[in-house]
Amino acid sequence: MEKDPNKTYDVAIIGAGPAGLTAAMYCARAGLSTVMIESISYGGQLAQTEHLENYPGFVQSTSGYELSEIMHGQAEHFGAETIYDEVTGVDFNCEPKMLTMAYGALFARVIIVATGARPAKLGIAHEDELKGSGVSYCATCDGNFFKEKVVGIVGGGDTAAADAIYLSRICPKVFMFVRRDELRATAIYHEKLKSLPNVQIVWNTVVEEILEEDGAVSGVRVIDRVSREQRELSLSALFVAVGTTPNTEFLDGKLELDQSGHIVTDELGRTSVPGVFAAGDVRAKALRQVSTGVGDGANAADAAADYLLQLEDGAK
């Protein structure tokens, strides 16, 4: 949609993942003029999830992309607007608050930050230069490029486990490099991985270097954290699933962050700045799932509506 430079919104939501979409739906349904600002496409990491099995209400797994479409349509049905642009700066000291974007500025009385997080990197040799040439952070996005090839996964959490299961269907051998002697993934994944003959979990192992040949991944050099033994393994691709990094750089220190860069909030999503809320994976919390993002979005929207009501009562 075209931005109206003269319009001030009640609520501007930065990000349109599960938390942002839920917040937008709740705010718009409450009669607040609401806009979502999304730099790429709605859904965030949810849209890249092939099978979603732990979201309430779905006995059979559903596509994250399809759920994203439904949630976005619901938010717009109640009147939320969507602007596809990137927020590059914020001013929370002025009233209304201002968001600077690549193609202009936008003003709102309340801001909800729901920018989510991006896959964390290993920070090792050849990782950046081989991204797209065998290094990937999304198995469901890129796995089919390596069908019938030997591949590896780094990580021991839910994402890494789900990636291993997915890749086991299309690859003859999947190495799963886990830096500890146990998985962090939830119990449901443990037995499933054990039952897959072509998935080999390599315990207590750190990938130290990605090997390259002719501009593509050819293998990895790993080290055993216990024995300190090093060895090289031939691979056609390495999928990295070692957590996420919150998307907070654009805030430029305007909100309180924890040591990992997540926004510090209370249980309602209220940040260190009045009238600014945070929801979803960008917020400091223990569990980051679609369901917790949805809950965050609802809480932040309700708290935002209450904040605006207090402003109006104070102005009377």
ABEGO torsion letter per residue (X at the ends): XBBBAABBBABBBBEABAAAAAAAAAAAAAGBBBBBBBABBBGEAAAABABBAABBGBABBBBAAAAAAAAAAAAAAAGBBBBBBBBABBBAABOBBBBBBAAEBBBBABBBBAAEBBBBBAGBBGAAAABGAGBBABAAAAAAAABGBBBBBBEABAAAAAAAAAAAAABABBBBBBABABBABBAAAAAAAAABAABBBBBGBBBABBBBBGGBBAEBBBBBAAAGBBBBBBBABBBBBAEBBBBAAAAGGABBBBAAGBBBBBAAGBBABBGBBBBEAABBBABBBAAAAAAAAAAAAAAAAAAAAAAAAAAX
